[in-house]
Amino acid sequence: MTELESTIHQRLLDLDRAVRSMPTANPKPNLLPLFTQLDELAAQIPRDGDLELKHFLHRKSYEKARLHLEGRRVEVPRGVCGH
């Protein structure tokens, strides 16, 4: 995993934790900064980088991106786009 992929993975884990805390959190976590960071990180993936990861992030398929980075590709559900 590259340094960029590791950073993306960490932000995806942060997002997952924040979303899971929503039912009981008071105040509710602000997810917008995480979405902004993920967009900025996705834009840094080089042209010859991981195209599937780029696709998942572009489509906001954050759980799929996380599973992909964790090497759990068989658990990634197929999307309507066929990926």
Buried (B, 14 or more C-beta within 10 A) or exposed (E): EEEBBEBBBEBBEBBBEBBEEEEEEEEEBEEEEBBEBBEEBBEEBEEEBBEBBBBBBEBEBBBBBBBBBBEEEEEBEEEEEEE
